[in-house]
């Protein structure tokens, strides 16, 4: 029994010494950090889930997503229009620079777009594909008519 215990202790000691002498790999380059926040920057919170208004102060939709290009720049906004409590809502894509920021009541951020709710409702719709984690064009609306069945072939 003593021989087994001493063999196990020696094995553990040898393994520890061997691991301590193994060459250490560098962990990679250090992550870049900033010592200050970039001037004129804004958080996504100022955009995401915020209402968008037309120039006459009528609500036209809500920002459902902010799309970022491969260079890290905001490229587009997905705006939900129409519907009631999310039912029947349509998501449309607009260029990021089509929405401007202004302030109102106590300098609160306020998003304005030079369009109407009806114009956005008429725009091409998109749906989010969770499996691909991307927005895809919505299927075209059907007219409610069914195509004629194919003629049956005689046997």
Backbone bond lengths (Angstrom), bond angles and torsions (degrees), N, CA, C in turn:
res aa  C-N    CA-C-N  psi(-1)  N-CA   C-N-CA  omega(-1)  CA-C   N-CA-C  phi
1 X - - - 1.432 - - 1.532 110.52 -
2 X 1.349 115.86 -42.94 1.455 121.13 179.26 1.530 109.89 -62.85
3 X 1.334 115.61 -38.05 1.466 119.62 179.47 1.534 110.02 -64.86
4 X 1.326 118.27 -40.32 1.468 122.55 179.12 1.528 110.82 -64.99
5 X 1.324 117.03 -43.50 1.463 121.26 179.89 1.519 111.04 -65.36
6 X 1.339 117.23 -41.27 1.465 119.01 -179.61 1.532 110.85 -70.47
7 X 1.328 117.66 -33.91 1.465 120.72 176.75 1.533 110.41 -65.54
8 X 1.326 117.18 -41.71 1.469 120.98 178.55 1.524 111.04 -65.01
9 X 1.330 117.29 -41.01 1.474 121.03 178.63 1.518 110.28 -65.23
10 X 1.326 117.62 -41.95 1.460 121.30 179.31 1.528 110.83 -64.77
11 X 1.323 117.19 -40.79 1.464 121.58 178.18 1.527 110.51 -62.99
12 X 1.320 117.12 -44.27 1.468 121.08 179.02 1.515 110.93 -63.01
13 X 1.342 117.69 -41.57 1.459 122.31 179.68 1.520 110.65 -66.05
14 X 1.325 117.50 -42.09 1.463 121.99 179.86 1.529 110.62 -64.55
15 X 1.330 116.93 -42.45 1.460 120.99 179.30 1.518 111.12 -64.23
16 X 1.330 117.49 -40.80 1.458 121.87 179.58 1.511 110.86 -64.96
17 X 1.324 117.92 -43.72 1.462 121.92 179.52 1.522 110.21 -65.66
18 X 1.324 117.66 -40.80 1.466 120.84 -179.99 1.524 110.88 -64.83
19 X 1.335 117.23 -41.05 1.465 120.08 178.32 1.513 111.64 -67.12
20 X 1.316 117.96 -35.31 1.466 121.37 -179.83 1.514 111.20 -68.37
21 X 1.344 117.83 -29.81 1.453 121.38 -178.46 1.524 113.06 -88.90
22 X 1.338 117.97 -8.06 1.467 120.72 -179.81 1.522 109.22 -65.20
23 X 1.342 117.43 140.35 1.471 119.22 179.96 1.530 110.76 -63.53
24 X 1.306 115.93 137.68 1.461 121.80 179.99 1.524 109.20 -90.50
25 X 1.325 116.41 132.50 1.458 121.43 177.45 1.518 109.21 -87.30
26 X 1.316 117.01 142.84 1.470 117.88 176.19 1.527 109.56 -65.63
27 X 1.313 116.40 146.74 1.457 122.11 -176.71 1.520 112.32 -77.65
28 X 1.301 118.50 -1.16 1.457 121.44 -177.72 1.515 109.27 104.14
29 X 1.304 115.42 175.86 1.458 118.29 -178.39 1.523 109.90 -71.64
30 X 1.298 114.40 150.79 1.462 120.25 -179.63 1.527 109.75 -68.68
31 X 1.310 116.01 145.94 1.459 120.68 178.65 1.524 109.64 -67.28
32 X 1.318 115.42 141.30 1.459 119.95 177.99 1.519 109.37 -73.20
33 X 1.292 116.97 137.11 1.460 122.24 176.50 1.516 108.86 -128.70
34 X 1.303 115.51 161.17 1.463 121.38 179.31 1.522 109.28 -109.08
35 X 1.309 115.39 144.95 1.460 119.04 175.85 1.523 111.27 -92.60
36 X 1.354 116.15 -9.78 1.465 120.64 175.61 1.524 108.88 -151.73
37 X 1.312 116.56 162.16 1.462 122.08 179.10 1.533 108.06 -81.70
38 X 1.345 117.85 136.05 1.469 119.88 179.80 1.534 111.80 -58.26
39 X 1.313 115.82 141.01 1.468 121.38 178.90 1.524 109.83 -62.15
40 X 1.299 116.22 146.85 1.469 123.67 177.93 1.522 113.64 61.44
41 X 1.320 118.33 21.81 1.462 119.93 177.52 1.526 109.09 -88.86
42 X 1.311 115.46 157.77 1.463 121.68 179.15 1.516 108.18 -140.65
43 X 1.308 116.56 152.81 1.456 120.06 178.86 1.527 109.82 -81.03
44 X 1.314 116.44 155.28 1.461 121.20 176.24 1.525 109.66 -62.71
45 X 1.312 117.18 -25.97 1.463 121.58 179.20 1.528 111.72 -57.78
46 X 1.320 117.29 -28.08 1.460 119.83 177.69 1.526 112.02 -70.29
47 X 1.317 117.30 -15.03 1.460 121.74 -177.80 1.526 112.41 -112.46
48 X 1.318 116.64 -51.62 1.461 121.71 -173.72 1.525 111.39 -63.82
49 X 1.331 115.86 131.90 1.472 124.68 179.31 1.528 113.08 64.11
50 X 1.327 116.96 22.19 1.460 121.20 176.88 1.526 109.58 -99.62
51 X 1.311 116.07 148.76 1.463 121.73 177.50 1.516 110.25 -73.15
52 X 1.325 115.50 149.30 1.456 122.66 175.82 1.525 107.06 -118.35
53 X 1.328 116.39 135.68 1.460 122.56 -176.47 1.514 110.70 -119.08
54 X 1.334 115.86 155.61 1.460 120.42 172.82 1.537 107.71 -83.73
55 X 1.333 118.37 173.50 1.472 120.02 -178.69 1.531 114.06 -60.67
56 X 1.347 117.80 -17.98 1.469 121.16 179.42 1.529 112.12 -94.24
57 X 1.316 117.66 13.81 1.473 123.64 179.16 1.525 114.48 70.93
58 X 1.311 118.51 21.67 1.467 122.08 174.85 1.523 108.39 -91.92
59 X 1.317 116.87 130.95 1.465 120.14 178.29 1.522 109.11 -66.77
60 X 1.338 116.19 129.37 1.460 120.01 179.81 1.525 112.28 -113.80
61 X 1.321 118.26 -12.31 1.461 120.00 179.43 1.509 112.14 169.88
62 X 1.330 114.06 -170.18 1.466 121.43 -179.37 1.519 108.64 -137.64
63 X 1.324 117.16 138.97 1.462 121.81 178.16 1.525 108.41 -72.34
64 X 1.330 116.13 116.15 1.466 121.76 -179.88 1.520 112.66 -96.96
65 X 1.340 117.29 -20.04 1.459 119.62 -179.85 1.526 108.95 -161.12
66 X 1.321 115.34 153.33 1.455 122.91 174.62 1.524 105.69 -118.95
67 X 1.334 117.12 121.05 1.463 121.49 -177.64 1.526 109.64 -97.25
68 X 1.320 115.23 130.60 1.452 122.67 -177.46 1.529 108.55 -110.44
69 X 1.349 117.48 135.45 1.468 119.24 178.67 1.531 109.86 -81.22
70 X 1.309 116.72 177.54 1.472 121.86 -176.15 1.529 112.56 -64.22
71 X 1.335 117.55 -19.92 1.461 121.12 178.10 1.526 112.44 -89.56
72 X 1.334 116.75 1.88 1.460 120.33 177.99 1.518 114.30 86.76
73 X 1.306 117.92 10.22 1.468 122.01 179.53 1.521 110.21 -95.53
74 X 1.325 116.81 142.98 1.461 120.87 176.25 1.528 107.76 -66.28
75 X 1.321 117.43 124.15 1.461 122.23 -174.86 1.520 112.67 -108.06
76 X 1.334 117.26 -37.71 1.465 120.21 -175.04 1.519 109.73 -153.93
77 X 1.317 114.09 162.99 1.455 121.96 174.13 1.518 108.01 -121.41
78 X 1.318 116.56 141.09 1.464 121.54 171.85 1.520 105.24 -99.81
79 X 1.329 115.77 120.20 1.463 121.15 -177.64 1.519 109.11 -114.74
80 X 1.325 115.89 127.58 1.454 122.04 176.59 1.522 108.97 -87.32
81 X 1.337 117.00 125.89 1.464 121.65 -179.63 1.528 109.78 -126.42
82 X 1.312 114.50 152.79 1.460 120.57 176.65 1.507 111.96 71.97
83 X 1.294 115.25 -173.57 1.456 121.52 178.97 1.515 112.63 76.01
84 X 1.309 114.12 178.45 1.459 121.57 179.29 1.516 107.78 -139.37
85 X 1.309 116.62 120.90 1.465 122.84 -177.62 1.530 111.61 53.95
86 X 1.319 116.02 38.92 1.458 121.01 177.58 1.509 115.37 85.78
87 X 1.345 117.77 -11.06 1.463 120.89 -179.99 1.525 108.24 -88.53
88 X 1.306 116.73 126.22 1.458 121.49 -179.72 1.515 112.87 81.33
89 X 1.325 116.79 7.72 1.463 120.12 179.66 1.519 110.05 -73.38
90 X 1.323 115.60 146.81 1.460 122.20 178.86 1.524 107.16 -118.70
91 X 1.334 116.79 134.58 1.463 121.48 177.37 1.521 109.13 -99.08
92 X 1.328 115.39 127.42 1.461 120.82 178.16 1.522 108.41 -123.26
93 X 1.333 116.20 153.52 1.462 121.74 178.46 1.518 109.12 -102.45
94 X 1.328 115.41 135.45 1.470 120.77 175.88 1.528 107.82 -131.99
95 X 1.333 117.60 150.12 1.462 119.43 176.88 1.535 109.85 -60.34
96 X 1.307 116.32 143.62 1.463 120.68 -178.64 1.534 111.31 -56.22
97 X 1.327 116.44 -39.72 1.468 119.14 -177.08 1.531 113.47 -77.79
98 X 1.345 118.43 -0.11 1.465 120.95 176.47 1.527 111.71 -78.50
99 X 1.325 116.02 -15.09 1.465 120.91 179.63 1.520 107.53 -109.75
100 X 1.319 115.70 127.10 1.469 119.00 179.38 1.520 109.76 -109.79
101 X 1.288 114.24 154.57 1.458 120.73 -179.65 1.516 108.52 -102.29
102 X 1.309 115.17 133.23 1.457 120.96 172.08 1.523 106.16 -135.79
103 X 1.281 117.08 178.08 1.462 120.04 179.21 1.515 109.51 -124.42
104 X 1.302 114.62 155.19 1.454 122.04 174.75 1.515 107.27 -147.63
105 X 1.285 119.00 -178.02 1.460 125.36 176.96 1.527 114.42 15.03
106 X 1.307 116.04 100.87 1.472 122.57 177.13 1.532 112.94 59.08
107 X 1.314 117.06 37.26 1.468 123.36 177.72 1.524 113.96 59.78
108 X 1.331 117.77 30.71 1.460 121.97 176.62 1.534 108.93 -75.94
109 X 1.335 116.14 136.91 1.458 120.76 178.02 1.516 109.73 -59.87
110 X 1.319 115.40 144.46 1.450 122.61 -174.47 1.520 106.50 -146.98
111 X 1.334 118.34 121.70 1.460 122.42 -177.15 1.523 110.40 -97.22
112 X 1.324 115.93 128.85 1.463 121.57 -177.48 1.526 109.07 -128.46
113 X 1.329 114.50 139.01 1.458 121.24 178.28 1.520 108.61 -130.47
114 X 1.305 116.75 137.76 1.458 121.86 -177.33 1.531 109.94 -83.37
115 X 1.338 115.81 70.75 1.463 122.65 178.43 1.516 108.10 -159.74
116 X 1.321 115.44 -177.24 1.463 120.21 177.80 1.518 109.45 -119.34
117 X 1.308 115.44 164.62 1.469 120.67 177.18 1.529 109.80 -62.46
118 X 1.332 117.08 -41.33 1.468 120.66 -179.41 1.527 111.59 -63.00
119 X 1.334 116.80 -38.30 1.469 120.04 178.74 1.530 110.08 -63.74
120 X 1.329 116.98 -40.56 1.465 119.83 178.37 1.522 111.55 -69.58
121 X 1.327 117.13 -36.59 1.466 120.00 177.54 1.524 110.80 -62.09
122 X 1.331 117.45 -31.12 1.455 122.14 -179.80 1.519 113.82 -82.94
123 X 1.330 117.48 -7.36 1.463 121.20 -178.36 1.527 110.87 -77.72
124 X 1.318 115.73 163.49 1.465 122.12 177.57 1.527 109.12 -61.55
125 X 1.319 116.14 135.97 1.458 121.45 -179.76 1.523 112.90 -96.20
126 X 1.335 115.02 158.75 1.458 121.80 178.79 1.521 109.70 -133.27
127 X 1.322 116.08 152.87 1.461 123.14 175.83 1.526 107.71 -125.54
128 X 1.333 115.38 145.42 1.461 119.79 178.22 1.523 109.58 -85.83
129 X 1.324 116.04 125.84 1.466 122.66 177.69 1.522 107.47 -96.29
130 X 1.334 116.21 104.45 1.466 121.15 -176.29 1.525 112.64 -63.78
131 X 1.321 117.79 -34.34 1.465 119.08 -178.21 1.526 111.08 -71.04
132 X 1.322 118.22 -35.87 1.464 121.94 179.27 1.533 111.44 -92.44
133 X 1.326 116.87 -10.48 1.467 123.42 -178.07 1.533 111.42 53.68
134 X 1.340 115.21 48.94 1.457 120.80 179.19 1.521 109.64 -152.62
135 X 1.313 116.58 163.62 1.462 122.64 176.32 1.518 108.11 -90.47
136 X 1.338 116.25 136.26 1.459 122.28 179.37 1.524 109.23 -127.66
137 X 1.321 115.74 151.83 1.462 120.87 179.40 1.519 109.83 -57.95
138 X 1.321 114.88 137.54 1.460 122.01 177.73 1.524 108.36 -69.02
139 X 1.311 117.19 148.45 1.462 121.68 176.98 1.518 108.75 -63.86
140 X 1.323 118.48 142.38 1.467 119.97 179.07 1.525 110.62 -61.92
141 X 1.311 114.96 146.27 1.466 120.46 -179.66 1.521 109.78 -66.30
142 X 1.312 115.49 144.81 1.463 119.54 177.65 1.520 108.54 -92.70
143 X 1.296 115.70 156.51 1.462 120.51 -178.10 1.517 111.97 -87.62
144 X 1.316 116.88 -3.83 1.460 119.90 -179.85 1.510 113.22 91.63
145 X 1.315 118.62 -4.15 1.461 120.76 178.48 1.515 108.70 -102.05
146 X 1.279 115.99 145.84 1.455 122.14 179.33 1.523 108.66 -94.51
147 X 1.340 117.23 142.65 1.469 118.39 176.26 1.521 109.64 -67.01
148 X 1.307 115.66 152.43 1.469 120.36 179.01 1.523 109.35 -65.06
149 X 1.331 116.59 141.05 1.466 117.66 178.67 1.519 110.81 -65.95
150 X 1.336 115.31 152.13 1.462 119.84 178.87 1.518 109.52 -68.70
151 X 1.323 117.89 142.52 1.462 119.61 -179.96 1.531 109.96 -64.36
152 X 1.325 114.96 143.96 1.463 120.22 179.35 1.515 109.23 -80.46
153 X 1.301 113.83 139.52 1.472 118.91 179.86 1.530 108.49 -90.12
154 X 1.319 114.79 143.13 1.483 119.81 177.17 1.508 108.71 -73.82
155 X 1.309 114.47 145.90 1.471 119.62 -179.98 1.469 111.55 -99.34
